[in-house]
Amino acid sequence: MKKHVFPLVVLIAWSFAGCDKPEPIPTYLRIEPFVVNEKGGTEWQRITDGWLYVNTEFLGAYTLPAMIPILAEGNQKVTVFPGVKENGILVTPNIYPFLKRYEATVEFSPNDEPTISPSTAYDPAVVQPWGDGGEFDGNTIVQFENRDGDGATGFELTTDGAFFGKSLRMEVDTAHPTIDIASQWVPLPTTAAQEVWMELHHNNDIPFALYLLSGPTEFAQPVYRFNRTEGWNKIYINLTEYLIVSLQEEHRLFFRVTLPKDEFGRYTQLKGKVMFDNIRLLHY
């Protein structure tokens, strides 16, 4: 049945026509993008959103920068939580739990346009099992091993085309179309109360896949398929649900790069390259 919205709007307008009370005038709060006070600064992160509270009232999540009308007057406590696109998906914005929220006292006045420039850093309570080893630049780095059984394939740490310092690079071609690598073991929580996320910079002209291997039997779960990129990209992947399923104490990250084929079994490109850097695991 066809719905008619306009008559309802008219009725609402008529219902207020006899009111003498003026409509409230909002304050227009402008929120600038987050500044991240960590190594690499804002450029090493991809904090796209701000989750806004005024006092204790949640007023929404906004892509930054944003101008937000707010019906409030006087000094108010403003809290903004840094937000990311969970698993790189635009329709799954989420508060990033490992970066500190921003708080400020803002004076609200009708038609005024105050501006806040939020800043953040990693919460000191966050546990990073690999520390900065996933940057591949220090004396202690995250170790990977070749798992595809092809002695002619492998990976290397290189400064050529690296994101910063050294990055890990894998290359495939028609003679050696697959590379599998697995990280060293790492203990991770397996309860919903302790979220576990992975951060990663990646640059790849070929799709590749991430799996989680758990326990001594290496129970495998597909986690994410990376699409091709144009240059370097940053992603935040929530591993919590996969760890809950595994219920194992230790885990590996497993990456598979395979030269793609079409529906007729023909390679769609003759070679491909995957690079990644700054791989972090985080939890409380």
PEFENKA-V469000 format. One record per run of one state. SS is the DSSP state (@ for helix, = for strand, . for the rest). FROM is the first residue (numbers start at 1). TO is the last residue. If there is no record, write none. Layout:
BEGIN
ss: {SS | SS}
from: {FROM | FROM}
to: {TO | TO}
END
This chain:
BEGIN
ss: {. | @ | . | = | . | = | . | @ | . | = | . | = | . | = | . | = | . | = | . | = | . | = | . | = | . | = | . | = | . | = | . | @ | . | = | . | = | . | = | . | = | . | = | . | = | . | = | . | = | . | = | . | @ | . | = | . | = | . | = | . | = | .}
from: {1 | 6 | 18 | 27 | 32 | 35 | 37 | 41 | 45 | 49 | 55 | 57 | 64 | 66 | 71 | 74 | 87 | 93 | 96 | 99 | 100 | 102 | 109 | 115 | 117 | 119 | 121 | 122 | 123 | 127 | 128 | 133 | 136 | 144 | 147 | 155 | 159 | 167 | 174 | 178 | 184 | 186 | 188 | 197 | 205 | 208 | 215 | 219 | 227 | 233 | 239 | 240 | 247 | 250 | 259 | 261 | 262 | 267 | 268 | 271 | 284}
to: {5 | 17 | 26 | 31 | 34 | 36 | 40 | 44 | 48 | 54 | 56 | 63 | 65 | 70 | 73 | 86 | 92 | 95 | 98 | 99 | 101 | 108 | 114 | 116 | 118 | 120 | 121 | 122 | 126 | 127 | 132 | 135 | 143 | 146 | 154 | 158 | 166 | 173 | 177 | 183 | 185 | 187 | 196 | 204 | 207 | 214 | 218 | 226 | 232 | 238 | 239 | 246 | 249 | 258 | 260 | 261 | 266 | 267 | 270 | 283 | 284}
END
